[in-house]
């Protein structure tokens, strides 16, 4: 994997380079400005992944994309979160706030690797091809939600979908509850989220709750043939699988 670092503060660039070295990734090229980066992209093969600071010595790194059609995936690094939405319009894998945490960096690289797994070729004989022509495979190309942007005071915060234990409605509002034990108000209804949440990961257990399968700690029999769900962090109110949803819920778990 070819990786470069674009960072105007040379100590920060060297620190990031050492962090990458520790997990076996070599970033041999380090660039420090918009001008230097544009010149480099014009003369070199684009890397697989760029660690890109947003505020460079001669401007915002977004200016690079105005001049160069960058083919690489990008992990943005910045001391500010005000550019998060603009960053995610580009080829962004993740958005790391400085000082960069080693564990968060590894998670971001894992996201990149997950999106770029090599697909092994499938060998089909004549009979297989004939079956496919008669019964073509149904493809699900739907893109499901990967993150939410939430307002925290005057700031926007990005909440990755994997960090959400449950989504629930209360007092005419819809809330995310995260693995960190935080609640965030969002401007969508549960009905709108029905088609936006990955159905293999999230299940609507009743009128007011979606739960993340990875957040389920325990399941207990409840009155009237229902189930009570216990999540790892959320305990503000009981999460009950409604009677009419129990059968579908059990099938979803398999």
PEDA-V945625 format. One record per backbone hydrogen bond with DSSP energy under -1.0 kcal/mol. CO is the residue of the C=O (numbers start at 0). NH is the residue of the N-H. If there is no record, write none. Layout:
co: (CO/CO)
nh: (NH/NH)
This chain:
co: (1/1/3/4/5/8/9/10/11/12/13/14/15/16/17/19/19/20/28/30/32/33/34/35/36/37/39/47/48/49/50/51/53/55/58/59/60/63/67/72/73/74/75/76/77/80/82/83/86/89/90/93/95/100/101/102/103/104/105/106/107/108/109/110/124/125/126/127/128/129/130/145/147/149/151/154/156/158/159/160/162/164/165/166/167/169/172/173/174/175/176/176/177/181/183/188/192/192/195/197/197/200/202/204/207/208/208/209/210/211/214/217/219/222/225/226/227/229/229/238/240/241/244/245/246/247/248)
nh: (47/48/50/30/52/12/13/14/15/16/17/18/19/20/21/22/24/23/4/6/36/37/38/39/40/41/43/72/3/74/5/76/60/58/55/62/63/67/69/49/92/51/95/53/97/83/86/87/89/91/73/75/77/104/105/106/107/108/109/110/111/112/113/114/128/129/130/131/132/133/134/160/158/156/154/151/149/147/162/163/178/211/176/209/174/172/169/185/167/183/164/165/180/177/175/192/195/196/144/200/201/212/210/241/168/204/205/166/202/214/231/229/227/225/221/240/219/216/217/228/226/244/248/249/250/251/252)
